[in-house]
Amino acid sequence: MIFEKTLIALAAAATIVAAAGVAVVAAAFTLYALLTPHLGAAGAAAVVAASAALLVGLAALVAAAKAKSHASRARSAEGPDLGLIWQVIEMAKRRPLLAAGAALAAAVFAMRNPTLLAALVKAFLDPRTGPPPKA
């Protein structure tokens, strides 16, 4: 039941991302077609590239500001700094859909790269070969 809802949410997110991508490409082509008679092919392409760079830069600024404010709120609410594993566990508790999606993506990646999966399993299951602990 939960797995089905997760897959449906992932499919919906993928559909939204694909639709947004199509809309961006259509807008870029429209801008190019509108500017070509006035600026020529090279000028229109330069304006489209500059507008795309501006859009990406603005999105990055908004994301950075949002991440900074979220990180400062999270730091003030938490207390002492926890280890990486505990931070991942807390993130999975706060956002289970994101954690399930990340786990699914990791599983697909591992299935497509069996040599990487074998190396990871070997790294975790082999006994340590370092120097013996001092008594």
VMD Tcl script that builds the backbone (N, CA, C; Angstrom):
set m [mol new atoms 405]
animate dup $m
set s [atomselect $m all]
$s set {name element resname resid chain x y z} {
  {N N MET 1 A 0.811 -1.183 0.000}
  {CA C MET 1 A 0.000 0.000 0.000}
  {C C MET 1 A 0.863 1.259 0.000}
  {N N ILE 2 A 1.803 1.324 0.938}
  {CA C ILE 2 A 2.681 2.494 1.016}
  {C C ILE 2 A 3.586 2.542 -0.215}
  {N N PHE 3 A 4.057 1.365 -0.645}
  {CA C PHE 3 A 4.929 1.310 -1.810}
  {C C PHE 3 A 4.195 1.799 -3.052}
  {N N GLU 4 A 2.912 1.419 -3.198}
  {CA C GLU 4 A 2.126 1.877 -4.345}
  {C C GLU 4 A 1.959 3.393 -4.316}
  {N N LYS 5 A 1.675 3.946 -3.142}
  {CA C LYS 5 A 1.519 5.398 -3.032}
  {C C LYS 5 A 2.826 6.100 -3.361}
  {N N THR 6 A 3.938 5.515 -2.926}
  {CA C THR 6 A 5.243 6.100 -3.229}
  {C C THR 6 A 5.506 6.085 -4.728}
  {N N LEU 7 A 5.210 4.965 -5.370}
  {CA C LEU 7 A 5.410 4.883 -6.819}
  {C C LEU 7 A 4.499 5.860 -7.566}
  {N N ILE 8 A 3.268 6.009 -7.100}
  {CA C ILE 8 A 2.354 6.948 -7.742}
  {C C ILE 8 A 2.859 8.377 -7.565}
  {N N ALA 9 A 3.361 8.696 -6.360}
  {CA C ALA 9 A 3.905 10.037 -6.125}
  {C C ALA 9 A 5.130 10.284 -6.991}
  {N N LEU 10 A 5.994 9.274 -7.128}
  {CA C LEU 10 A 7.170 9.425 -7.984}
  {C C LEU 10 A 6.775 9.590 -9.450}
  {N N ALA 11 A 5.781 8.839 -9.888}
  {CA C ALA 11 A 5.318 8.975 -11.269}
  {C C ALA 11 A 4.717 10.355 -11.508}
  {N N ALA 12 A 3.966 10.856 -10.531}
  {CA C ALA 12 A 3.387 12.191 -10.664}
  {C C ALA 12 A 4.479 13.254 -10.716}
  {N N ALA 13 A 5.491 13.108 -9.863}
  {CA C ALA 13 A 6.599 14.069 -9.862}
  {C C ALA 13 A 7.350 14.019 -11.196}
  {N N ALA 14 A 7.570 12.819 -11.716}
  {CA C ALA 14 A 8.258 12.689 -13.000}
  {C C ALA 14 A 7.440 13.317 -14.126}
  {N N THR 15 A 6.139 13.166 -14.069}
  {CA C THR 15 A 5.271 13.771 -15.074}
  {C C THR 15 A 5.336 15.290 -15.006}
  {N N ILE 16 A 5.323 15.825 -13.805}
  {CA C ILE 16 A 5.399 17.281 -13.644}
  {C C ILE 16 A 6.733 17.808 -14.153}
  {N N VAL 17 A 7.811 17.106 -13.828}
  {CA C VAL 17 A 9.137 17.532 -14.286}
  {C C VAL 17 A 9.220 17.473 -15.811}
  {N N ALA 18 A 8.670 16.414 -16.405}
  {CA C ALA 18 A 8.692 16.305 -17.868}
  {C C ALA 18 A 7.874 17.421 -18.508}
  {N N ALA 19 A 6.717 17.718 -17.943}
  {CA C ALA 19 A 5.884 18.795 -18.481}
  {C C ALA 19 A 6.592 20.140 -18.358}
  {N N ALA 20 A 7.264 20.362 -17.241}
  {CA C ALA 20 A 8.006 21.614 -17.067}
  {C C ALA 20 A 9.138 21.708 -18.086}
  {N N GLY 21 A 9.805 20.607 -18.341}
  {CA C GLY 21 A 10.876 20.595 -19.337}
  {C C GLY 21 A 10.362 20.908 -20.725}
  {N N VAL 22 A 9.235 20.325 -21.078}
  {CA C VAL 22 A 8.636 20.605 -22.385}
  {C C VAL 22 A 8.239 22.078 -22.480}
  {N N ALA 23 A 7.693 22.620 -21.398}
  {CA C ALA 23 A 7.284 24.028 -21.403}
  {C C ALA 23 A 8.489 24.956 -21.560}
  {N N VAL 24 A 9.589 24.624 -20.896}
  {CA C VAL 24 A 10.797 25.456 -21.007}
  {C C VAL 24 A 11.353 25.409 -22.428}
  {N N VAL 25 A 11.391 24.239 -23.020}
  {CA C VAL 25 A 11.893 24.114 -24.393}
  {C C VAL 25 A 10.980 24.857 -25.360}
  {N N ALA 26 A 9.674 24.740 -25.161}
  {CA C ALA 26 A 8.731 25.447 -26.034}
  {C C ALA 26 A 8.887 26.963 -25.894}
  {N N ALA 27 A 9.073 27.441 -24.659}
  {CA C ALA 27 A 9.258 28.877 -24.462}
  {C C ALA 27 A 10.558 29.359 -25.103}
  {N N ALA 28 A 11.614 28.560 -24.982}
  {CA C ALA 28 A 12.886 28.943 -25.596}
  {C C ALA 28 A 12.765 28.972 -27.116}
  {N N PHE 29 A 12.080 27.994 -27.686}
  {CA C PHE 29 A 11.911 27.981 -29.138}
  {C C PHE 29 A 11.057 29.156 -29.605}
  {N N THR 30 A 10.025 29.480 -28.830}
  {CA C THR 30 A 9.175 30.623 -29.176}
  {C C THR 30 A 9.964 31.922 -29.145}
  {N N LEU 31 A 10.764 32.097 -28.106}
  {CA C LEU 31 A 11.605 33.298 -28.012}
  {C C LEU 31 A 12.567 33.370 -29.187}
  {N N TYR 32 A 13.161 32.235 -29.534}
  {CA C TYR 32 A 14.081 32.190 -30.675}
  {C C TYR 32 A 13.356 32.569 -31.975}
  {N N ALA 33 A 12.164 31.994 -32.171}
  {CA C ALA 33 A 11.416 32.277 -33.400}
  {C C ALA 33 A 10.992 33.740 -33.477}
  {N N LEU 34 A 10.661 34.327 -32.332}
  {CA C LEU 34 A 10.262 35.735 -32.331}
  {C C LEU 34 A 11.432 36.675 -32.596}
  {N N LEU 35 A 12.623 36.312 -32.126}
  {CA C LEU 35 A 13.779 37.200 -32.247}
  {C C LEU 35 A 14.595 36.989 -33.519}
  {N N THR 36 A 14.442 35.868 -34.187}
  {CA C THR 36 A 15.242 35.581 -35.379}
  {C C THR 36 A 15.082 36.638 -36.478}
  {N N PRO 37 A 13.876 37.098 -36.804}
  {CA C PRO 37 A 13.774 38.120 -37.873}
  {C C PRO 37 A 14.455 39.443 -37.509}
  {N N HIS 38 A 14.524 39.758 -36.226}
  {CA C HIS 38 A 15.083 41.045 -35.799}
  {C C HIS 38 A 16.589 40.987 -35.539}
  {N N LEU 39 A 17.070 39.891 -34.993}
  {CA C LEU 39 A 18.479 39.798 -34.591}
  {C C LEU 39 A 19.294 38.804 -35.416}
  {N N GLY 40 A 18.660 38.024 -36.231}
  {CA C GLY 40 A 19.359 36.976 -36.960}
  {C C GLY 40 A 19.445 35.727 -36.082}
  {N N ALA 41 A 19.909 34.647 -36.684}
  {CA C ALA 41 A 19.948 33.367 -35.969}
  {C C ALA 41 A 20.909 33.417 -34.784}
  {N N ALA 42 A 22.101 33.975 -34.988}
  {CA C ALA 42 A 23.096 34.008 -33.914}
  {C C ALA 42 A 22.652 34.924 -32.773}
  {N N GLY 43 A 22.103 36.069 -33.090}
  {CA C GLY 43 A 21.643 36.987 -32.055}
  {C C GLY 43 A 20.492 36.412 -31.250}
  {N N ALA 44 A 19.557 35.765 -31.937}
  {CA C ALA 44 A 18.424 35.151 -31.241}
  {C C ALA 44 A 18.899 34.013 -30.337}
  {N N ALA 45 A 19.848 33.227 -30.823}
  {CA C ALA 45 A 20.389 32.137 -30.003}
  {C C ALA 45 A 21.105 32.690 -28.778}
  {N N ALA 46 A 21.814 33.804 -28.934}
  {CA C ALA 46 A 22.506 34.418 -27.800}
  {C C ALA 46 A 21.510 34.937 -26.768}
  {N N VAL 47 A 20.425 35.534 -27.209}
  {CA C VAL 47 A 19.416 36.034 -26.273}
  {C C VAL 47 A 18.742 34.872 -25.544}
  {N N VAL 48 A 18.445 33.797 -26.253}
  {CA C VAL 48 A 17.835 32.627 -25.620}
  {C C VAL 48 A 18.794 32.031 -24.583}
  {N N ALA 49 A 20.070 31.924 -24.921}
  {CA C ALA 49 A 21.051 31.387 -23.970}
  {C C ALA 49 A 21.191 32.297 -22.757}
  {N N ALA 50 A 21.224 33.607 -22.979}
  {CA C ALA 50 A 21.339 34.549 -21.859}
  {C C ALA 50 A 20.106 34.490 -20.964}
  {N N SER 51 A 18.929 34.379 -21.559}
  {CA C SER 51 A 17.718 34.308 -20.738}
  {C C SER 51 A 17.668 32.998 -19.955}
  {N N ALA 52 A 18.146 31.915 -20.556}
  {CA C ALA 52 A 18.196 30.640 -19.832}
  {C C ALA 52 A 19.186 30.727 -18.671}
  {N N ALA 53 A 20.334 31.348 -18.900}
  {CA C ALA 53 A 21.314 31.509 -17.822}
  {C C ALA 53 A 20.761 32.388 -16.702}
  {N N LEU 54 A 20.033 33.430 -17.064}
  {CA C LEU 54 A 19.416 34.299 -16.058}
  {C C LEU 54 A 18.376 33.539 -15.243}
  {N N LEU 55 A 17.564 32.742 -15.909}
  {CA C LEU 55 A 16.550 31.951 -15.222}
  {C C LEU 55 A 17.188 30.954 -14.264}
  {N N VAL 56 A 18.229 30.274 -14.702}
  {CA C VAL 56 A 18.920 29.306 -13.842}
  {C C VAL 56 A 19.580 30.018 -12.663}
  {N N GLY 57 A 20.181 31.175 -12.909}
  {CA C GLY 57 A 20.808 31.935 -11.829}
  {C C GLY 57 A 19.805 32.385 -10.783}
  {N N LEU 58 A 18.650 32.864 -11.229}
  {CA C LEU 58 A 17.608 33.274 -10.285}
  {C C LEU 58 A 17.090 32.086 -9.471}
  {N N ALA 59 A 16.900 30.957 -10.135}
  {CA C ALA 59 A 16.446 29.769 -9.423}
  {C C ALA 59 A 17.481 29.322 -8.392}
  {N N ALA 60 A 18.751 29.420 -8.741}
  {CA C ALA 60 A 19.811 29.041 -7.804}
  {C C ALA 60 A 19.844 29.992 -6.609}
  {N N LEU 61 A 19.665 31.278 -6.845}
  {CA C LEU 61 A 19.637 32.242 -5.734}
  {C C LEU 61 A 18.466 31.981 -4.796}
  {N N VAL 62 A 17.304 31.702 -5.355}
  {CA C VAL 62 A 16.135 31.413 -4.523}
  {C C VAL 62 A 16.358 30.131 -3.726}
  {N N ALA 63 A 16.887 29.097 -4.372}
  {CA C ALA 63 A 17.134 27.838 -3.676}
  {C C ALA 63 A 18.182 27.998 -2.585}
  {N N ALA 64 A 19.229 28.777 -2.851}
  {CA C ALA 64 A 20.272 28.985 -1.845}
  {C C ALA 64 A 19.732 29.762 -0.652}
  {N N ALA 65 A 18.922 30.774 -0.904}
  {CA C ALA 65 A 18.345 31.545 0.200}
  {C C ALA 65 A 17.398 30.685 1.023}
  {N N LYS 66 A 16.620 29.866 0.359}
  {CA C LYS 66 A 15.691 28.988 1.067}
  {C C LYS 66 A 16.450 27.938 1.881}
  {N N ALA 67 A 17.493 27.377 1.316}
  {CA C ALA 67 A 18.286 26.372 2.032}
  {C C ALA 67 A 18.998 26.994 3.224}
  {N N LYS 68 A 19.483 28.212 3.069}
  {CA C LYS 68 A 20.187 28.874 4.162}
  {C C LYS 68 A 19.237 29.149 5.326}
  {N N SER 69 A 18.046 29.651 5.027}
  {CA C SER 69 A 17.098 29.940 6.106}
  {C C SER 69 A 16.612 28.652 6.762}
  {N N HIS 70 A 16.417 27.598 5.967}
  {CA C HIS 70 A 15.984 26.316 6.521}
  {C C HIS 70 A 17.086 25.703 7.389}
  {N N ALA 71 A 18.330 25.810 6.947}
  {CA C ALA 71 A 19.439 25.242 7.717}
  {C C ALA 71 A 19.630 25.987 9.032}
  {N N SER 72 A 19.487 27.301 9.025}
  {CA C SER 72 A 19.663 28.050 10.268}
  {C C SER 72 A 18.529 27.741 11.241}
  {N N ARG 73 A 17.310 27.569 10.747}
  {CA C ARG 73 A 16.195 27.192 11.616}
  {C C ARG 73 A 16.395 25.793 12.176}
  {N N ALA 74 A 16.871 24.876 11.348}
  {CA C ALA 74 A 17.076 23.503 11.798}
  {C C ALA 74 A 18.195 23.439 12.840}
  {N N ARG 75 A 19.264 24.202 12.626}
  {CA C ARG 75 A 20.371 24.207 13.593}
  {C C ARG 75 A 19.931 24.769 14.930}
  {N N SER 76 A 19.141 25.824 14.909}
  {CA C SER 76 A 18.717 26.428 16.166}
  {C C SER 76 A 17.733 25.529 16.900}
  {N N ALA 77 A 16.964 24.726 16.172}
  {CA C ALA 77 A 15.977 23.861 16.812}
  {C C ALA 77 A 16.581 22.561 17.326}
  {N N GLU 78 A 17.659 22.086 16.707}
  {CA C GLU 78 A 18.190 20.772 17.048}
  {C C GLU 78 A 18.996 20.760 18.334}
  {N N GLY 79 A 20.082 21.424 18.356}
  {CA C GLY 79 A 20.986 21.344 19.496}
  {C C GLY 79 A 22.346 20.880 19.023}
  {N N PRO 80 A 22.937 19.888 19.685}
  {CA C PRO 80 A 24.274 19.452 19.295}
  {C C PRO 80 A 24.266 18.770 17.929}
  {N N ASP 81 A 25.405 18.865 17.236}
  {CA C ASP 81 A 25.543 18.282 15.911}
  {C C ASP 81 A 25.613 16.764 16.023}
  {N N LEU 82 A 24.762 16.075 15.270}
  {CA C LEU 82 A 24.749 14.622 15.262}
  {C C LEU 82 A 25.612 14.117 14.121}
  {N N GLY 83 A 25.912 12.848 14.129}
  {CA C GLY 83 A 26.693 12.257 13.060}
  {C C GLY 83 A 25.891 12.172 11.770}
  {N N LEU 84 A 26.574 11.845 10.692}
  {CA C LEU 84 A 25.937 11.789 9.377}
  {C C LEU 84 A 24.820 10.744 9.346}
  {N N ILE 85 A 25.066 9.584 9.935}
  {CA C ILE 85 A 24.056 8.525 9.916}
  {C C ILE 85 A 22.797 8.975 10.638}
  {N N TRP 86 A 22.955 9.615 11.788}
  {CA C TRP 86 A 21.778 10.072 12.537}
  {C C TRP 86 A 21.049 11.180 11.795}
  {N N GLN 87 A 21.783 12.019 11.083}
  {CA C GLN 87 A 21.130 13.060 10.295}
  {C C GLN 87 A 20.301 12.447 9.169}
  {N N VAL 88 A 20.829 11.402 8.531}
  {CA C VAL 88 A 20.090 10.717 7.471}
  {C C VAL 88 A 18.841 10.055 8.048}
  {N N ILE 89 A 18.967 9.435 9.221}
  {CA C ILE 89 A 17.814 8.791 9.850}
  {C C ILE 89 A 16.745 9.825 10.208}
  {N N GLU 90 A 17.163 10.954 10.749}
  {CA C GLU 90 A 16.206 12.012 11.087}
  {C C GLU 90 A 15.533 12.565 9.837}
  {N N MET 91 A 16.291 12.712 8.748}
  {CA C MET 91 A 15.714 13.182 7.497}
  {C C MET 91 A 14.690 12.169 6.972}
  {N N ALA 92 A 14.993 10.885 7.104}
  {CA C ALA 92 A 14.064 9.850 6.650}
  {C C ALA 92 A 12.783 9.868 7.491}
  {N N LYS 93 A 12.900 10.185 8.779}
  {CA C LYS 93 A 11.712 10.284 9.624}
  {C C LYS 93 A 10.861 11.496 9.240}
  {N N ARG 94 A 11.523 12.610 8.919}
  {CA C ARG 94 A 10.798 13.827 8.570}
  {C C ARG 94 A 10.164 13.738 7.184}
  {N N ARG 95 A 10.866 13.106 6.261}
  {CA C ARG 95 A 10.392 13.043 4.869}
  {C C ARG 95 A 10.451 11.606 4.360}
  {N N PRO 96 A 9.469 10.794 4.714}
  {CA C PRO 96 A 9.515 9.381 4.321}
  {C C PRO 96 A 9.414 9.159 2.812}
  {N N LEU 97 A 8.674 10.000 2.101}
  {CA C LEU 97 A 8.573 9.830 0.650}
  {C C LEU 97 A 9.914 10.094 -0.028}
  {N N LEU 98 A 10.613 11.109 0.441}
  {CA C LEU 98 A 11.931 11.404 -0.104}
  {C C LEU 98 A 12.899 10.255 0.178}
  {N N ALA 99 A 12.832 9.714 1.385}
  {CA C ALA 99 A 13.702 8.594 1.741}
  {C C ALA 99 A 13.383 7.361 0.900}
  {N N ALA 100 A 12.094 7.096 0.696}
  {CA C ALA 100 A 11.716 5.943 -0.124}
  {C C ALA 100 A 12.166 6.133 -1.567}
  {N N GLY 101 A 12.028 7.351 -2.081}
  {CA C GLY 101 A 12.490 7.623 -3.443}
  {C C GLY 101 A 13.992 7.473 -3.575}
  {N N ALA 102 A 14.728 7.951 -2.570}
  {CA C ALA 102 A 16.183 7.807 -2.594}
  {C C ALA 102 A 16.587 6.340 -2.507}
  {N N ALA 103 A 15.888 5.580 -1.681}
  {CA C ALA 103 A 16.187 4.155 -1.577}
  {C C ALA 103 A 15.888 3.439 -2.891}
  {N N LEU 104 A 14.789 3.801 -3.529}
  {CA C LEU 104 A 14.447 3.199 -4.819}
  {C C LEU 104 A 15.474 3.561 -5.878}
  {N N ALA 105 A 15.904 4.823 -5.894}
  {CA C ALA 105 A 16.928 5.239 -6.853}
  {C C ALA 105 A 18.246 4.518 -6.596}
  {N N ALA 106 A 18.614 4.352 -5.334}
  {CA C ALA 106 A 19.845 3.629 -5.005}
  {C C ALA 106 A 19.746 2.169 -5.432}
  {N N ALA 107 A 18.570 1.569 -5.261}
  {CA C ALA 107 A 18.391 0.173 -5.674}
  {C C ALA 107 A 18.507 0.024 -7.190}
  {N N VAL 108 A 17.902 0.942 -7.929}
  {CA C VAL 108 A 18.000 0.890 -9.397}
  {C C VAL 108 A 19.446 1.093 -9.830}
  {N N PHE 109 A 20.136 2.048 -9.196}
  {CA C PHE 109 A 21.540 2.302 -9.518}
  {C C PHE 109 A 22.391 1.071 -9.212}
  {N N ALA 110 A 22.128 0.423 -8.091}
  {CA C ALA 110 A 22.896 -0.763 -7.725}
  {C C ALA 110 A 22.628 -1.914 -8.691}
  {N N MET 111 A 21.379 -2.044 -9.152}
  {CA C MET 111 A 21.062 -3.121 -10.092}
  {C C MET 111 A 21.725 -2.896 -11.440}
  {N N ARG 112 A 21.867 -1.632 -11.820}
  {CA C ARG 112 A 22.484 -1.334 -13.114}
  {C C ARG 112 A 24.006 -1.389 -13.052}
  {N N ASN 113 A 24.582 -1.354 -11.863}
  {CA C ASN 113 A 26.036 -1.397 -11.688}
  {C C ASN 113 A 26.394 -2.529 -10.727}
  {N N PRO 114 A 26.361 -3.769 -11.196}
  {CA C PRO 114 A 26.616 -4.886 -10.284}
  {C C PRO 114 A 28.048 -4.896 -9.735}
  {N N THR 115 A 29.013 -4.362 -10.474}
  {CA C THR 115 A 30.374 -4.342 -9.937}
  {C C THR 115 A 30.479 -3.389 -8.749}
  {N N LEU 116 A 29.770 -2.272 -8.808}
  {CA C LEU 116 A 29.750 -1.355 -7.669}
  {C C LEU 116 A 29.063 -2.005 -6.479}
  {N N LEU 117 A 27.967 -2.694 -6.727}
  {CA C LEU 117 A 27.265 -3.385 -5.655}
  {C C LEU 117 A 28.166 -4.445 -5.021}
  {N N ALA 118 A 28.889 -5.195 -5.843}
  {CA C ALA 118 A 29.797 -6.217 -5.313}
  {C C ALA 118 A 30.911 -5.586 -4.486}
  {N N ALA 119 A 31.436 -4.459 -4.931}
  {CA C ALA 119 A 32.500 -3.785 -4.175}
  {C C ALA 119 A 31.979 -3.280 -2.838}
  {N N LEU 120 A 30.768 -2.738 -2.815}
  {CA C LEU 120 A 30.194 -2.264 -1.556}
  {C C LEU 120 A 29.934 -3.409 -0.588}
  {N N VAL 121 A 29.388 -4.505 -1.099}
  {CA C VAL 121 A 29.136 -5.662 -0.239}
  {C C VAL 121 A 30.444 -6.196 0.308}
  {N N LYS 122 A 31.465 -6.285 -0.537}
  {CA C LYS 122 A 32.764 -6.772 -0.091}
  {C C LYS 122 A 33.366 -5.835 0.958}
  {N N ALA 123 A 33.222 -4.533 0.763}
  {CA C ALA 123 A 33.777 -3.578 1.717}
  {C C ALA 123 A 33.121 -3.707 3.081}
  {N N PHE 124 A 31.822 -3.987 3.110}
  {CA C PHE 124 A 31.128 -4.087 4.386}
  {C C PHE 124 A 31.278 -5.448 5.043}
  {N N LEU 125 A 31.463 -6.496 4.241}
  {CA C LEU 125 A 31.505 -7.839 4.812}
  {C C LEU 125 A 32.905 -8.361 5.070}
  {N N ASP 126 A 33.931 -7.832 4.392}
  {CA C ASP 126 A 35.281 -8.308 4.636}
  {C C ASP 126 A 35.750 -7.871 6.016}
  {N N PRO 127 A 36.524 -8.740 6.679}
  {CA C PRO 127 A 37.070 -8.318 7.974}
  {C C PRO 127 A 38.115 -7.237 7.759}
  {N N ARG 128 A 38.314 -6.437 8.762}
  {CA C ARG 128 A 39.309 -5.356 8.677}
  {C C ARG 128 A 40.696 -5.974 8.566}
  {N N THR 129 A 41.513 -5.374 7.690}
  {CA C THR 129 A 42.871 -5.892 7.497}
  {C C THR 129 A 43.920 -4.941 8.024}
  {N N GLY 130 A 43.513 -3.956 8.792}
  {CA C GLY 130 A 44.442 -2.985 9.329}
  {C C GLY 130 A 45.271 -3.569 10.465}
  {N N PRO 131 A 46.077 -2.760 11.111}
  {CA C PRO 131 A 46.899 -3.250 12.206}
  {C C PRO 131 A 46.027 -3.680 13.383}
  {N N PRO 132 A 46.482 -4.649 14.143}
  {CA C PRO 132 A 45.695 -5.102 15.282}
  {C C PRO 132 A 45.603 -3.999 16.341}
  {N N PRO 133 A 44.506 -3.980 17.092}
  {CA C PRO 133 A 44.370 -2.946 18.115}
  {C C PRO 133 A 45.405 -3.108 19.222}
  {N N LYS 134 A 45.853 -1.985 19.738}
  {CA C LYS 134 A 46.855 -2.019 20.827}
  {C C LYS 134 A 46.173 -2.345 22.141}
  {N N ALA 135 A 46.859 -3.145 22.906}
  {CA C ALA 135 A 46.293 -3.564 24.204}
  {C C ALA 135 A 46.715 -2.651 25.321}
}
mol reanalyze $m
mol bondsrecalc $m
mol representation Tube
mol addrep $m
